[in-house]
Amino acid sequence: MWSGPWKRNKEVSSAQIDRGRIPRHIAIIMDGNGRWAIRRGLPRSLGHKAGVEALRGVVKACSGLGVEYLTVYAFSTENWRRPKEEVGILMNLLTEYLRRELRELDENDVVIRAVGQIEHLPAEARTELARAFEQTKSNRGLVLNLALNYGGRAELVGAVQGICRDVQGGRLKPAEIDENVVDRYLYTAGIPDPDLLIRTSGEMRLSNFLLWQCAYTEMVVVRDYWPDFDEEALLQAIRAYQRRNRRFGGLANE
């Protein structure tokens, strides 16, 4: 269930977090960069730049906490509808982030991956992503999953198309299709479903993000805009998650 939205009301330290119950996979809808900038009388582009800095801190915090997977909604299939200039800024920030942070991410054993239709991204962004994938593929730490040109419905449509092709080709029988089979045709094949989904800016919707994967994900919505989301906010979200009783459709544990 949705927990909020809520604002931070007191500090939470890492010592208050149960290290034995850290979410294995955290997904984040990084929302509110533009509104953060507008409220400060700044151009939206500076909000997106501030958002990149927030991501840097959250990646570092997740890595230190022992989170195995972090999937961030960086650019949706719907974001192409934004003004061409803003889309260009977002693509430039992606390439700048990869160039600037790749060495440090690699040194800290982070694996960089992406989910979505990345083949439709600008050539420069694809080049930097390919370099990041190759350089970090042997690392064993946090997997940073960048959702780029990603849409949950497009992902499901692609999965259905892939299943149909394999049924027509005789490689799969209709009776064999179950949830595990569907999982194998998704962008996130081989990655566990998110344990915790965090959305910033107080919006109470999924926005076409990980629709299949979030069926039983615990959700925490915070009022902070993404550039204001920091390690303390992350710890509060994890603490809220740890207070939940995950039933997966069954009865509560007494």
N, C-alpha and C positions, 0 to 999 in steps of 0.2 A: 504494500500500500504506500501511497505518498505520505511523506512525513511532514510536510511543511506547506508553504515555504516558511523558513525560520531565519532569524538573524542570530549571529553569534552574541551570546550574553556573558560568557566568561571564558577565560583561557583554558585550553586543554593542552597538556604536555604529552609527549610520547610515553612517559612513564605511566600514564593513565590508560594506555591502550594495551589490550590483551594480545601479546605477541603470538600467542597460540591460535588466535582467531582472526588473523589479518585476511581480508578478502584476497582470494587468489587472483581474481580478475576484476579490475575497476574500469568502468566506462564513464566518460564525461562528455556531456553536451556543453561546450564552451560558449555560452551565450552572453550577449550584452556588451561587446566591445564598442559598438557604435554609440549606444546609449551612454556608456561610461564617458566617452569623449564629449558628446553633445552636452551632457550635464556640466562639464568643465569648460565649455566654450571652445572646445578644440575640434579640429577636423576629424572625421571618422577614421582616417588613416592612422592617426596617432593612437586611437583606441585599439586598432588591430596590432600595432607595434607593442603596446602595453600588454596585450593578450599573449604575445609570443614570450614576453618575459615571465608572465605568470605560468605559462606552460613549462618553461625552463625550471622554475622552482618546484612545480608539482612532480615533474619527472624525477628530479633529484630526491624529493621526499619519498616518493613511491619506491624508488630503488633502495633507499636506506631502510625502509620498513619491511622489505622483503616481498613486496607485491610482485607477482610473476608476470602479469599482463596488464597493460594500460592502453585502452583504446579511446582515442579522442576524436570527436567529430570536428574535423578541421575544415571541410568544404563539402557541402551537400550537392546533390544533383540539381536542387532548386536554386542554389546560390548563383548559377549562371544568369538568373533573371535580374541580378543586381546591375547597377550601372557598370558599363565596360571599364571605366577607370578604376572602380573599386575592385572589380574582379582582377584586374591587372596588378593592383597593389597586393592583393591576397596571394597571387601566384608568385610575385617577387619576394614577399615575406617568406613563403615556403622555401624557395631556393636559398635565400639568405640564411634562414634558420639551419638548413642542412649543411651549408658551407661553413657556417660559424661554429656550430655545435658538434659536428660529426666527430672531430678528434676527441673531445671530452667525453662524448657518449660512448665512443669506442673504448676509451681508456677505462671507463667505468662499467664495461662488460654489457652495455645495453645493445639489444638487437633491434634494428629498425625494420619494420615491415609496413605494408599498406594494404588497405581493403577498399574496394571500389573500382570504378572504371578508369583506372589511371592511364590507360592508353589514350584517353581523350584530353589529357592535360597538355599544356604547352611543352614543346620539346625540351626547353631548358630545365623545367621542373622534372621531367621524366629522366633526364640525364643525371641530375643530382640524386634522385631517388635510387636509380640503378647503382650509382656509386656507393650510396649509403647501404643498400641491401648487401652488396658484395663485400664491403669492408667489415660489416658487423655480423655476417651470417654465422660465424663460428663462435660468437659470444654466448655466454651461458647465464647472463643476468636478466634484468627486466626486459620484456618484449614490449617495445613502444609501437603500437599499431596506429598508424595515421589513417583515418577514414577520409578519403579524398575522392571527390566526385562520387560520393556514396549516397545511395538511397535504399532503404530497406525493401520497398516494393520492387525496385529494379533488381535487387539481389534475388528476391523470391521468384520473379519472372525468369531470370537467368537460370536459377536452379531447376525450375519446371522444364525449361527448354532443354537443359542438359540431360535430365532424366528421360525426357521423351526421345531424344536422339539415341540414348543408350538402349532404351526399350526397342525402338525401331531397328537398331543395329544388332539386336539379339544379345547384347551384353548385360541386360538386366530384365528380370521378369516383373510384371506389375505386382504380383503377390509378394515380391521381396521388398517392396518399397515401404519403409517405416521411418520413424523419426531419425534413426541413425543414418539411414541412407540419405535422407534430405540434408542432414548436417554436412555430408561429404560433398555436396554440390554448392554449398554456400562459400562466400569469400572467406569466412572464418573457419573453414575446415581445419580440424586438428587443434583448435583453440577452445578451451572450456567457455561455457556461457558466463557472462558477467555475474558476479556475486552482488556487486553494488553499482548502481547507476547514479551519478551525480549530475544535476542540472543547475546551472547558475541563472541568475536574473529573475528568479521567481516564477518563470513560466511553467505551467502544469501540463506539459504534453511531451510526447516522444519525438515529434518532428521527423518521422520516417527514419528513425535510427534503431538499428538492430531489433527489428520487429519480432523476428522469430526467436532470437537469442535471449531476449529480455522477458520471456514468458513468466519466469519465476524469480526475476532479479529484484533485489531490494532497492527501492528508490529513495533518494534524499534530494529535495529541492531547496536551494538556498537563495536568499534575496540578493546576495552580493552579485554584482556584475563580474564577469570573468576576470578582468584585470585586477580586481581586488581579492580574488581567491588565492589563498596562500597555504603554507604548510599547516597553520593553525586551523584553518577552515577544513582542510583535508582531514586532520585528526578528529575534528568534531563530527564530520560525516562518517568516518570509520567507527567512532564511538557510538553513534546512533545506530549504525549497522550491527554492531556487536550486541546491542540491547534487544535486537529483534529475535523472535522465535521463528525460524524458517521452517514452514510446515510442508511446502510443496504440495498443497492440496489435501494433506492428511490432517490428523488431529494434533493439537498442541501437546508438546511434551510436558507432562505434569511433574 
